[in-house]
């Protein structure tokens, strides 16, 4: 488990395990299963689930769910592959559902 003392950070709302840094936010304009989502350039303290191909709002992708390593809460997804050229920038990025995150300073 990675521990970071830099602030602000985003933690799992369920167990307060640090999963992302504010400085890594790419976009605050994503739609997740439960509402608003943020895209991050990286995440931490996460396990990646099984890959699946899925049609999303912005195109067709291979994605995998991401889970908190401390409490196993599903936090969002990571983009494995974008099938549309304009969406390639999303590959390797993480989308967290904001209802699953706690912003800490």
N, CA, C and O atoms as a GROMACS GRO file, in nm:
protein
  420
    1UNK      N    1   0.084  -0.117   0.000
    1UNK     CA    2   0.000   0.000   0.000
    1UNK      C    3   0.089   0.124   0.000
    1UNK      O    4   0.183   0.134   0.079
    2UNK      N    5   0.059   0.217  -0.087
    2UNK     CA    6   0.134   0.342  -0.097
    2UNK      C    7   0.077   0.441   0.002
    2UNK      O    8  -0.045   0.459   0.010
    3UNK      N    9   0.162   0.506   0.078
    3UNK     CA   10   0.118   0.612   0.168
    3UNK      C   11   0.181   0.742   0.122
    3UNK      O   12   0.302   0.750   0.103
    4UNK      N   13   0.098   0.843   0.106
    4UNK     CA   14   0.143   0.974   0.059
    4UNK      C   15   0.110   1.077   0.166
    4UNK      O   16   0.002   1.073   0.226
    5UNK      N   17   0.200   1.167   0.190
    5UNK     CA   18   0.173   1.272   0.288
    5UNK      C   19   0.145   1.406   0.221
    5UNK      O   20   0.120   1.504   0.290
    6UNK      N   21   0.150   1.410   0.088
    6UNK     CA   22   0.117   1.533   0.015
    6UNK      C   23  -0.034   1.556   0.020
    6UNK      O   24  -0.112   1.460   0.025
    7UNK      N   25  -0.074   1.680   0.019
    7UNK     CA   26  -0.217   1.710   0.022
    7UNK      C   27  -0.248   1.811  -0.084
    7UNK      O   28  -0.158   1.886  -0.120
    8UNK      N   29  -0.365   1.820  -0.137
    8UNK     CA   30  -0.481   1.736  -0.106
    8UNK      C   31  -0.477   1.603  -0.182
    8UNK      O   32  -0.413   1.589  -0.286
    9UNK      N   33  -0.547   1.508  -0.126
    9UNK     CA   34  -0.556   1.374  -0.183
    9UNK      C   35  -0.703   1.332  -0.188
    9UNK      O   36  -0.788   1.392  -0.124
   10UNK      N   37  -0.728   1.229  -0.265
   10UNK     CA   38  -0.860   1.166  -0.267
   10UNK      C   39  -0.846   1.027  -0.208
   10UNK      O   40  -0.757   0.951  -0.246
   11UNK      N   41  -0.935   0.994  -0.115
   11UNK     CA   42  -0.933   0.866  -0.046
   11UNK      C   43  -1.062   0.792  -0.072
   11UNK      O   44  -1.164   0.850  -0.110
   12UNK      N   45  -1.057   0.661  -0.049
   12UNK     CA   46  -1.178   0.578  -0.054
   12UNK      C   47  -1.271   0.625   0.058
   12UNK      O   48  -1.231   0.633   0.174
   13UNK      N   49  -1.393   0.656   0.024
   13UNK     CA   50  -1.489   0.705   0.123
   13UNK      C   51  -1.519   0.598   0.228
   13UNK      O   52  -1.554   0.631   0.341
   14UNK      N   53  -1.505   0.473   0.192
   14UNK     CA   54  -1.537   0.362   0.281
   14UNK      C   55  -1.431   0.340   0.388
   14UNK      O   56  -1.464   0.316   0.504
   15UNK      N   57  -1.300   0.349   0.350
   15UNK     CA   58  -1.194   0.314   0.445
   15UNK      C   59  -1.084   0.419   0.457
   15UNK      O   60  -0.993   0.404   0.539
   16UNK      N   61  -1.090   0.524   0.378
   16UNK     CA   62  -0.994   0.635   0.378
   16UNK      C   63  -0.856   0.598   0.325
   16UNK      O   64  -0.758   0.667   0.354
   17UNK      N   65  -0.847   0.491   0.248
   17UNK     CA   66  -0.724   0.453   0.179
   17UNK      C   67  -0.700   0.554   0.067
   17UNK      O   68  -0.790   0.578  -0.013
   18UNK      N   69  -0.582   0.613   0.059
   18UNK     CA   70  -0.551   0.712  -0.044
   18UNK      C   71  -0.544   0.644  -0.180
   18UNK      O   72  -0.473   0.544  -0.197
   19UNK      N   73  -0.621   0.698  -0.278
   19UNK     CA   74  -0.626   0.637  -0.411
   19UNK      C   75  -0.581   0.732  -0.523
   19UNK      O   76  -0.552   0.686  -0.633
   20UNK      N   77  -0.576   0.862  -0.497
   20UNK     CA   78  -0.537   0.956  -0.603
   20UNK      C   79  -0.494   1.090  -0.543
   20UNK      O   80  -0.530   1.126  -0.431
   21UNK      N   81  -0.415   1.162  -0.622
   21UNK     CA   82  -0.373   1.298  -0.585
   21UNK      C   83  -0.448   1.400  -0.668
   21UNK      O   84  -0.475   1.377  -0.786
   22UNK      N   85  -0.482   1.511  -0.608
   22UNK     CA   86  -0.553   1.616  -0.682
   22UNK      C   87  -0.474   1.664  -0.803
   22UNK      O   88  -0.532   1.695  -0.906
   23UNK      N   89  -0.343   1.669  -0.791
   23UNK     CA   90  -0.259   1.715  -0.901
   23UNK      C   91  -0.268   1.626  -1.024
   23UNK      O   92  -0.227   1.666  -1.133
   24UNK      N   93  -0.321   1.506  -1.010
   24UNK     CA   94  -0.332   1.412  -1.121
   24UNK      C   95  -0.466   1.417  -1.193
   24UNK      O   96  -0.491   1.336  -1.282
   25UNK      N   97  -0.554   1.510  -1.155
   25UNK     CA   98  -0.684   1.523  -1.222
   25UNK      C   99  -0.663   1.574  -1.364
   25UNK      O  100  -0.594   1.675  -1.386
   26UNK      N  101  -0.721   1.505  -1.460
   26UNK     CA  102  -0.719   1.546  -1.601
   26UNK      C  103  -0.850   1.615  -1.637
   26UNK      O  104  -0.850   1.716  -1.708
   27UNK      N  105  -0.961   1.560  -1.589
   27UNK     CA  106  -1.092   1.614  -1.624
   27UNK      C  107  -1.192   1.587  -1.512
   27UNK      O  108  -1.189   1.482  -1.447
   28UNK      N  109  -1.280   1.683  -1.489
   28UNK     CA  110  -1.390   1.668  -1.393
   28UNK      C  111  -1.523   1.652  -1.466
   28UNK      O  112  -1.629   1.672  -1.407
   29UNK      N  113  -1.517   1.616  -1.592
   29UNK     CA  114  -1.636   1.615  -1.677
   29UNK      C  115  -1.669   1.474  -1.728
   29UNK      O  116  -1.689   1.454  -1.848
   30UNK      N  117  -1.676   1.377  -1.637
   30UNK     CA  118  -1.709   1.240  -1.675
   30UNK      C  119  -1.837   1.196  -1.607
   30UNK      O  120  -1.873   1.244  -1.500
   31UNK      N  121  -1.906   1.104  -1.672
   31UNK     CA  122  -2.027   1.045  -1.616
   31UNK      C  123  -1.994   0.902  -1.577
   31UNK      O  124  -1.952   0.822  -1.660
   32UNK      N  125  -2.015   0.870  -1.450
   32UNK     CA  126  -1.990   0.735  -1.398
   32UNK      C  127  -2.125   0.668  -1.368
   32UNK      O  128  -2.230   0.729  -1.386
   33UNK      N  129  -2.121   0.544  -1.324
   33UNK     CA  130  -2.244   0.469  -1.293
   33UNK      C  131  -2.333   0.545  -1.196
   33UNK      O  132  -2.455   0.550  -1.213
   34UNK      N  133  -2.272   0.604  -1.095
   34UNK     CA  134  -2.349   0.668  -0.988
   34UNK      C  135  -2.354   0.819  -1.000
   34UNK      O  136  -2.394   0.887  -0.905
   35UNK      N  137  -2.313   0.873  -1.113
   35UNK     CA  138  -2.316   1.019  -1.131
   35UNK      C  139  -2.183   1.072  -1.180
   35UNK      O  140  -2.124   1.018  -1.274
   36UNK      N  141  -2.136   1.178  -1.117
   36UNK     CA  142  -2.015   1.248  -1.159
   36UNK      C  143  -1.890   1.163  -1.139
   36UNK      O  144  -1.877   1.089  -1.041
   37UNK      N  145  -1.798   1.176  -1.236
   37UNK     CA  146  -1.670   1.108  -1.227
   37UNK      C  147  -1.557   1.202  -1.266
   37UNK      O  148  -1.576   1.294  -1.344
   38UNK      N  149  -1.439   1.177  -1.210
   38UNK     CA  150  -1.319   1.252  -1.244
   38UNK      C  151  -1.220   1.158  -1.309
   38UNK      O  152  -1.204   1.043  -1.266
   39UNK      N  153  -1.151   1.206  -1.414
   39UNK     CA  154  -1.045   1.128  -1.475
   39UNK      C  155  -0.911   1.172  -1.417
   39UNK      O  156  -0.882   1.291  -1.407
   40UNK      N  157  -0.830   1.072  -1.378
   40UNK     CA  158  -0.697   1.096  -1.321
   40UNK      C  159  -0.592   1.031  -1.411
   40UNK      O  160  -0.617   0.928  -1.474
   41UNK      N  161  -0.475   1.092  -1.416
   41UNK     CA  162  -0.365   1.035  -1.494
   41UNK      C  163  -0.308   0.910  -1.427
   41UNK      O  164  -0.251   0.824  -1.494
   42UNK      N  165  -0.323   0.901  -1.296
   42UNK     CA  166  -0.279   0.781  -1.226
   42UNK      C  167  -0.362   0.761  -1.101
   42UNK      O  168  -0.429   0.852  -1.053
   43UNK      N  169  -0.357   0.640  -1.051
   43UNK     CA  170  -0.423   0.605  -0.927
   43UNK      C  171  -0.326   0.523  -0.844
   43UNK      O  172  -0.221   0.481  -0.893
   44UNK      N  173  -0.360   0.500  -0.719
   44UNK     CA  174  -0.273   0.421  -0.632
   44UNK      C  175  -0.357   0.338  -0.536
   44UNK      O  176  -0.476   0.366  -0.515
   45UNK      N  177  -0.295   0.238  -0.479
   45UNK     CA  178  -0.362   0.150  -0.383
   45UNK      C  179  -0.489   0.090  -0.440
   45UNK      O  180  -0.592   0.082  -0.373
   46UNK      N  181  -0.481   0.048  -0.567
   46UNK     CA  182  -0.596  -0.010  -0.636
   46UNK      C  183  -0.561  -0.144  -0.696
   46UNK      O  184  -0.447  -0.169  -0.736
   47UNK      N  185  -0.661  -0.230  -0.702
   47UNK     CA  186  -0.651  -0.356  -0.776
   47UNK      C  187  -0.734  -0.340  -0.902
   47UNK      O  188  -0.838  -0.273  -0.901
   48UNK      N  189  -0.689  -0.401  -1.009
   48UNK     CA  190  -0.760  -0.392  -1.137
   48UNK      C  191  -0.829  -0.524  -1.164
   48UNK      O  192  -0.768  -0.631  -1.156
   49UNK      N  193  -0.958  -0.515  -1.197
   49UNK     CA  194  -1.039  -0.634  -1.224
   49UNK      C  195  -1.026  -0.683  -1.367
   49UNK      O  196  -0.936  -0.643  -1.441
   50UNK      N  197  -1.118  -0.770  -1.404
   50UNK     CA  198  -1.117  -0.831  -1.538
   50UNK      C  199  -1.155  -0.730  -1.645
   50UNK      O  200  -1.247  -0.650  -1.628
   51UNK      N  201  -1.081  -0.736  -1.755
   51UNK     CA  202  -1.104  -0.647  -1.869
   51UNK      C  203  -1.234  -0.686  -1.940
   51UNK      O  204  -1.267  -0.804  -1.950
   52UNK      N  205  -1.306  -0.584  -1.989
   52UNK     CA  206  -1.423  -0.608  -2.073
   52UNK      C  207  -1.431  -0.500  -2.180
   52UNK      O  208  -1.392  -0.386  -2.158
   53UNK      N  209  -1.483  -0.537  -2.296
   53UNK     CA  210  -1.507  -0.441  -2.403
   53UNK      C  211  -1.646  -0.384  -2.383
   53UNK      O  212  -1.742  -0.458  -2.361
   54UNK      N  213  -1.656  -0.251  -2.391
   54UNK     CA  214  -1.782  -0.187  -2.356
   54UNK      C  215  -1.802  -0.059  -2.436
   54UNK      O  216  -1.707   0.016  -2.461
   55UNK      N  217  -1.927  -0.035  -2.477
   55UNK     CA  218  -1.965   0.090  -2.541
   55UNK      C  219  -1.995   0.192  -2.431
   55UNK      O  220  -2.084   0.171  -2.350
   56UNK      N  221  -1.921   0.301  -2.429
   56UNK     CA  222  -1.944   0.410  -2.335
   56UNK      C  223  -1.994   0.531  -2.413
   56UNK      O  224  -2.004   0.526  -2.535
   57UNK      N  225  -2.026   0.638  -2.344
   57UNK     CA  226  -2.078   0.758  -2.408
   57UNK      C  227  -1.986   0.809  -2.518
   57UNK      O  228  -2.033   0.850  -2.624
   58UNK      N  229  -1.856   0.806  -2.494
   58UNK     CA  230  -1.760   0.864  -2.589
   58UNK      C  231  -1.701   0.765  -2.689
   58UNK      O  232  -1.618   0.804  -2.771
   59UNK      N  233  -1.742   0.639  -2.683
   59UNK     CA  234  -1.690   0.543  -2.779
   59UNK      C  235  -1.681   0.402  -2.724
   59UNK      O  236  -1.733   0.372  -2.616
   60UNK      N  237  -1.614   0.316  -2.801
   60UNK     CA  238  -1.599   0.176  -2.765
   60UNK      C  239  -1.460   0.155  -2.706
   60UNK      O  240  -1.360   0.197  -2.764
   61UNK      N  241  -1.453   0.090  -2.589
   61UNK     CA  242  -1.328   0.076  -2.514
   61UNK      C  243  -1.315  -0.063  -2.453
   61UNK      O  244  -1.414  -0.132  -2.433
   62UNK      N  245  -1.192  -0.102  -2.424
   62UNK     CA  246  -1.164  -0.210  -2.330
   62UNK      C  247  -1.135  -0.140  -2.198
   62UNK      O  248  -1.046  -0.056  -2.190
   63UNK      N  249  -1.212  -0.174  -2.096
   63UNK     CA  250  -1.196  -0.113  -1.964
   63UNK      C  251  -1.188  -0.224  -1.860
   63UNK      O  252  -1.220  -0.340  -1.888
   64UNK      N  253  -1.145  -0.188  -1.741
   64UNK     CA  254  -1.141  -0.281  -1.629
   64UNK      C  255  -1.181  -0.205  -1.503
   64UNK      O  256  -1.139  -0.091  -1.484
   65UNK      N  257  -1.260  -0.267  -1.417
   65UNK     CA  258  -1.297  -0.199  -1.292
   65UNK      C  259  -1.175  -0.185  -1.202
   65UNK      O  260  -1.082  -0.266  -1.208
   66UNK      N  261  -1.176  -0.082  -1.118
   66UNK     CA  262  -1.070  -0.061  -1.020
   66UNK      C  263  -1.130  -0.071  -0.881
   66UNK      O  264  -1.240  -0.022  -0.856
   67UNK      N  265  -1.055  -0.134  -0.790
   67UNK     CA  266  -1.103  -0.160  -0.655
   67UNK      C  267  -1.001  -0.110  -0.553
   67UNK      O  268  -0.880  -0.119  -0.576
   68UNK      N  269  -1.050  -0.058  -0.442
   68UNK     CA  270  -0.964  -0.019  -0.330
   68UNK      C  271  -0.896  -0.145  -0.276
   68UNK      O  272  -0.962  -0.246  -0.252
   69UNK      N  273  -0.764  -0.138  -0.257
   69UNK     CA  274  -0.692  -0.256  -0.208
   69UNK      C  275  -0.715  -0.283  -0.060
   69UNK      O  276  -0.686  -0.392  -0.011
   70UNK      N  277  -0.766  -0.184   0.011
   70UNK     CA  278  -0.786  -0.202   0.154
   70UNK      C  279  -0.924  -0.262   0.186
   70UNK      O  280  -0.934  -0.351   0.270
   71UNK      N  281  -1.030  -0.214   0.120
   71UNK     CA  282  -1.166  -0.261   0.154
   71UNK      C  283  -1.237  -0.328   0.037
   71UNK      O  284  -1.349  -0.377   0.054
   72UNK      N  285  -1.175  -0.332  -0.081
   72UNK     CA  286  -1.229  -0.397  -0.201
   72UNK      C  287  -1.351  -0.325  -0.260
   72UNK      O  288  -1.427  -0.386  -0.336
   73UNK      N  289  -1.370  -0.199  -0.226
   73UNK     CA  290  -1.480  -0.120  -0.283
   73UNK      C  291  -1.449  -0.090  -0.429
   73UNK      O  292  -1.338  -0.050  -0.462
   74UNK      N  293  -1.547  -0.110  -0.517
   74UNK     CA  294  -1.528  -0.072  -0.657
   74UNK      C  295  -1.530   0.080  -0.666
   74UNK      O  296  -1.624   0.144  -0.620
   75UNK      N  297  -1.425   0.138  -0.725
   75UNK     CA  298  -1.407   0.283  -0.727
   75UNK      C  299  -1.437   0.348  -0.862
   75UNK      O  300  -1.461   0.468  -0.868
   76UNK      N  301  -1.435   0.271  -0.969
   76UNK     CA  302  -1.452   0.325  -1.103
   76UNK      C  303  -1.392   0.229  -1.204
   76UNK      O  304  -1.413   0.108  -1.194
   77UNK      N  305  -1.318   0.283  -1.302
   77UNK     CA  306  -1.258   0.197  -1.404
   77UNK      C  307  -1.132   0.260  -1.461
   77UNK      O  308  -1.106   0.380  -1.444
   78UNK      N  309  -1.054   0.176  -1.527
   78UNK     CA  310  -0.938   0.222  -1.601
   78UNK      C  311  -0.957   0.186  -1.747
   78UNK      O  312  -1.014   0.082  -1.780
   79UNK      N  313  -0.909   0.272  -1.834
   79UNK     CA  314  -0.916   0.248  -1.978
   79UNK      C  315  -0.794   0.164  -2.019
   79UNK      O  316  -0.680   0.206  -2.001
   80UNK      N  317  -0.820   0.048  -2.074
   80UNK     CA  318  -0.713  -0.038  -2.123
   80UNK      C  319  -0.683  -0.005  -2.269
   80UNK      O  320  -0.567   0.012  -2.308
   81UNK      N  321  -0.789   0.004  -2.351
   81UNK     CA  322  -0.772   0.033  -2.494
   81UNK      C  323  -0.890   0.113  -2.545
   81UNK      O  324  -1.005   0.086  -2.509
   82UNK      N  325  -0.862   0.212  -2.629
   82UNK     CA  326  -0.965   0.289  -2.699
   82UNK      C  327  -0.964   0.243  -2.844
   82UNK      O  328  -0.858   0.238  -2.907
   83UNK      N  329  -1.080   0.210  -2.898
   83UNK     CA  330  -1.087   0.163  -3.036
   83UNK      C  331  -1.101   0.277  -3.137
   83UNK      O  332  -1.082   0.256  -3.257
   84UNK      N  333  -1.133   0.396  -3.089
   84UNK     CA  334  -1.146   0.513  -3.175
   84UNK      C  335  -1.022   0.602  -3.155
   84UNK      O  336  -0.988   0.636  -3.042
   85UNK      N  337  -0.957   0.640  -3.264
   85UNK     CA  338  -0.833   0.717  -3.257
   85UNK      C  339  -0.842   0.843  -3.171
   85UNK      O  340  -0.750   0.868  -3.092
   86UNK      N  341  -0.949   0.925  -3.180
   86UNK     CA  342  -0.954   1.047  -3.099
   86UNK      C  343  -0.962   1.020  -2.947
   86UNK      O  344  -0.942   1.112  -2.868
   87UNK      N  345  -0.993   0.897  -2.908
   87UNK     CA  346  -1.007   0.863  -2.766
   87UNK      C  347  -0.883   0.795  -2.707
   87UNK      O  348  -0.883   0.759  -2.590
   88UNK      N  349  -0.778   0.779  -2.788
   88UNK     CA  350  -0.657   0.709  -2.743
   88UNK      C  351  -0.592   0.773  -2.620
   88UNK      O  352  -0.525   0.705  -2.543
   89UNK      N  353  -0.612   0.904  -2.601
   89UNK     CA  354  -0.552   0.972  -2.486
   89UNK      C  355  -0.602   0.916  -2.353
   89UNK      O  356  -0.538   0.938  -2.250
   90UNK      N  357  -0.714   0.844  -2.354
   90UNK     CA  358  -0.771   0.788  -2.230
   90UNK      C  359  -0.702   0.659  -2.186
   90UNK      O  360  -0.716   0.617  -2.071
   91UNK      N  361  -0.630   0.597  -2.276
   91UNK     CA  362  -0.566   0.470  -2.242
   91UNK      C  363  -0.471   0.487  -2.123
   91UNK      O  364  -0.390   0.579  -2.120
   92UNK      N  365  -0.484   0.397  -2.026
   92UNK     CA  366  -0.400   0.403  -1.907
   92UNK      C  367  -0.446   0.501  -1.802
   92UNK      O  368  -0.380   0.516  -1.698
   93UNK      N  369  -0.557   0.569  -1.826
   93UNK     CA  370  -0.610   0.667  -1.730
   93UNK      C  371  -0.718   0.602  -1.644
   93UNK      O  372  -0.767   0.493  -1.675
   94UNK      N  373  -0.755   0.669  -1.535
   94UNK     CA  374  -0.849   0.616  -1.436
   94UNK      C  375  -0.966   0.712  -1.418
   94UNK      O  376  -0.947   0.833  -1.409
   95UNK      N  377  -1.086   0.657  -1.413
   95UNK     CA  378  -1.204   0.737  -1.382
   95UNK      C  379  -1.258   0.688  -1.247
   95UNK      O  380  -1.292   0.571  -1.231
   96UNK      N  381  -1.263   0.780  -1.152
   96UNK     CA  382  -1.316   0.750  -1.020
   96UNK      C  383  -1.457   0.808  -1.007
   96UNK      O  384  -1.482   0.920  -1.050
   97UNK      N  385  -1.547   0.730  -0.948
   97UNK     CA  386  -1.681   0.781  -0.918
   97UNK      C  387  -1.670   0.871  -0.796
   97UNK      O  388  -1.620   0.829  -0.692
   98UNK      N  389  -1.716   0.993  -0.808
   98UNK     CA  390  -1.700   1.090  -0.701
   98UNK      C  391  -1.775   1.051  -0.573
   98UNK      O  392  -1.731   1.088  -0.464
   99UNK      N  393  -1.884   0.978  -0.583
   99UNK     CA  394  -1.955   0.936  -0.462
   99UNK      C  395  -1.874   0.834  -0.382
   99UNK      O  396  -1.906   0.806  -0.267
  100UNK      N  397  -1.770   0.777  -0.442
  100UNK     CA  398  -1.686   0.678  -0.373
  100UNK      C  399  -1.562   0.742  -0.313
  100UNK      O  400  -1.485   0.674  -0.245
  101UNK      N  401  -1.541   0.873  -0.337
  101UNK     CA  402  -1.420   0.941  -0.293
  101UNK      C  403  -1.445   1.041  -0.182
  101UNK      O  404  -1.554   1.098  -0.169
  102UNK      N  405  -1.343   1.060  -0.102
  102UNK     CA  406  -1.342   1.162   0.002
  102UNK      C  407  -1.223   1.252  -0.026
  102UNK      O  408  -1.109   1.204  -0.031
  103UNK      N  409  -1.246   1.382  -0.045
  103UNK     CA  410  -1.137   1.477  -0.069
  103UNK      C  411  -1.080   1.519   0.066
  103UNK      O  412  -1.152   1.567   0.153
  104UNK      N  413  -0.949   1.499   0.081
  104UNK     CA  414  -0.885   1.531   0.208
  104UNK      C  415  -0.773   1.632   0.185
  104UNK      O  416  -0.705   1.628   0.083
  105UNK      N  417  -0.756   1.722   0.280
  105UNK     CA  418  -0.653   1.826   0.270
  105UNK      C  419  -0.542   1.801   0.369
  105UNK      O  420  -0.447   1.879   0.375
   0.00000   0.00000   0.00000
